[in-house]
Amino acid sequence: MCFGRLVTAMGAMVWPMLTMILSQKMGMSAEHISWVMALFGILSLPTNLIGGKMGDHFNKKLNIVFLDLVSVACYIICAAIPLSAKSIVLMFIAATCQNMEHPSYNALTADMTKTEDRERAYSLQYLCTNLGFVMAPTVGGFLLRDYLWLAFLISGIAIGCSSILIFFMVKDISPVEDVSQKAVYQTDREGEGLWTVLKENKTIVLYILVVSGYYAGYQMYNYLMPLDLEALHGDSGAVIFGTITSVNCIAVVLFTPLITRMFPRLPETVKAMLGQALLVAGFAIFCSFAGQIPFYYVAMIVLTCGEVFSMLAESPYLTKRMPASHRGRVNGFVGVVRTGVTGIYQAMIGFVYGRGGAEAAWVVVLISGGLFVLLCILLIVKDRKVYRNLYDVRER
């Protein structure tokens, strides 16, 4: 599964460049781009729920393969036709299918690992994904101007290769039995709806809001940063952004095993807070030194550290505190809330950008990021009270 993600990521040259495709290739304004991305987010809401239900009710491995094949078809068609609104729609369908498979991926990983090993398992998947991402964005930046069709083709081929790997090499997907004290909150509750489980776990709802706030803020890396780079550096902005993204992936490869090993006992809630705080710090560095290229990479490294902490928190937090029977639906619900919050947030930032420019937009991003840091602190206090067993086991 990890190797499949690595191969897929090696072909991820298109979606990270969406802002620049809409801006440079299709001539859209910053405000129009924000509305397009918000619309994509809204349209993908029901698909996240569908993906979650598929993860709980159908064969998780076959879910992944089927959704991958739809993405492959979309990208190959994009490579064969001239760039147009149809291409953007096909890109959206491909990206939506990739999102729909995440609940199956996350739930299958949880099924195949014990609670005590889960953080390392998710860390390994994240590491492999970013190993694949290392060169893809840089290559995509060079292909953007004259060979965009080739980027589409490479993405389709790479996803197809990962589907073949998963179909033939992932065989035993039987859930492992975990009877440790840490697994006490993961007991199956078949027959109960997702809403019933969430009502009894309000702290998880708070965590989902925190995760959504982080994700919405992180999207400014793919929205405001490319627009600023294009405004400051012209056509070179795409290449600079591609190299920054590659630095992000290299830093992930270096820092993920390091942070995983250095902070194994740090609660997931504290990791979430550190992720949010470092996100704000990274954006602050980028804004403070706009136009000075070396500081872009400094900001990216700070952002990456926050990204690693946030990733190490998310899936382990949810899978340790929710019934195993609801893992797919919980992941789907997280996708819905995250997408909804991100869509509203992007529309708001696009409106501010259109009225007040980049500086006003960044001020809103930094202030809202600070508010989510405070929300993380509230989560830390509440989580320790509600899930005492996890903390008691950890402290021993």
C-alpha positions, 0 to 999 in steps of 0.5 A: 500500500505504501509503495502504491502511494509512492508510485501515485505521488510520482505522477502528481504533477497536475492538481498542485498546479491548478491555481496556475493553470486557471490563472496562466492558461485560462486567464482567470482572476484571483477571485474567480479562481477562489470561487472555482475552487470553492465550487469544487469543494462544495460539489465534492461534499457528498462524494466524501460521505459516499467514500466513507460508506464504501469503506465500511460496507465494501471491500476496501482494497477493491474500492481503492482500485476501482476509484483509481481506474476512474482517475486514470481514465480522466487524466488520459482523456485530459492528455488527449484533448485541448485544455478547456473547461472540460479538462478542468471538470475531468481533473475535478472528477479524478481528484474527487475519486482520489479523495473518495478512496482516502477513507478506505485507505485509512480504514484499511491501514487501521484494520491491519495494524494494532493501536500501538503501531498505528502512528508508525504505519500512517507515518510510513505511508505519509513518508512514501507519498512524499518520496513520490512527490519529491520531483513531481511538482518541479517537473510539473512546473517545467511542463506547465507552459508548453507540455501540460498534456504530458503532465496529464499523461504521466499522472494517469500512468502513475496512478494506473501502476499503483492500482496494479500493485495494490490489486496483485500484491495486497492480499491479506486484509483481515482486521487484526485483533487488538485487546489492549487497554488502548483499544477500549474505545475501538469496540465495534458498534454495528447497527448504530448510525454515525450521528449516534456515535458522534453525539457521544463523542463531542470531543471528536467533533471538536477535533474534526473542526480543528483539523478542518481549520488547519486544512483550510489554512494550509490550502493558502499554500496552493492558492495565495502563495502561487498568486504572490509568486506569479505577481512577484516573479512573472513566468518564473513563479511556476518554476519557483513554486514547483521547487518550493513544493519539492523542498516541502516533499524533501523536508517531509522525507527527512523530518517525518522519521525524525519527528516520529522517533523524537516525539512518540509519547507526545499526545495527538492533540499537542501535535495538532496544536504544534502543526497549527502554530507552525503553519501560522509561523511559516506563512508569517515568514513568507509574508514578511520576506516577500520577494526574497527567494531564499526565505520562501524555502525557510518558510516552506521548511517551517510549514513542513514541520507543522504538516508532519506534526498535523499528519502524525496526529490526525488518523491515529487520533480518530482511529484510537477513539472511534469504533472500528465499525465506523472508521470509513464513515468517520473519515468520510465525515471528516472529508465533508467538514474539511471540504466545507470549511475549506470552501467557505474559507477560500471564498472568503479569502478570495473576496478579501483578496479581490477587495483589499489585495494580497496583504489584506488576505494574508492578514485574515489568514494569520489572524484566523490561524491564531484563533485555531491555535487557541481552539487546539488548546481547548481540545488538549484540555477536553481530550485528556478528561474524556479519553483517560485510558489513552493518557494513563497507558501513555504515561506508564 
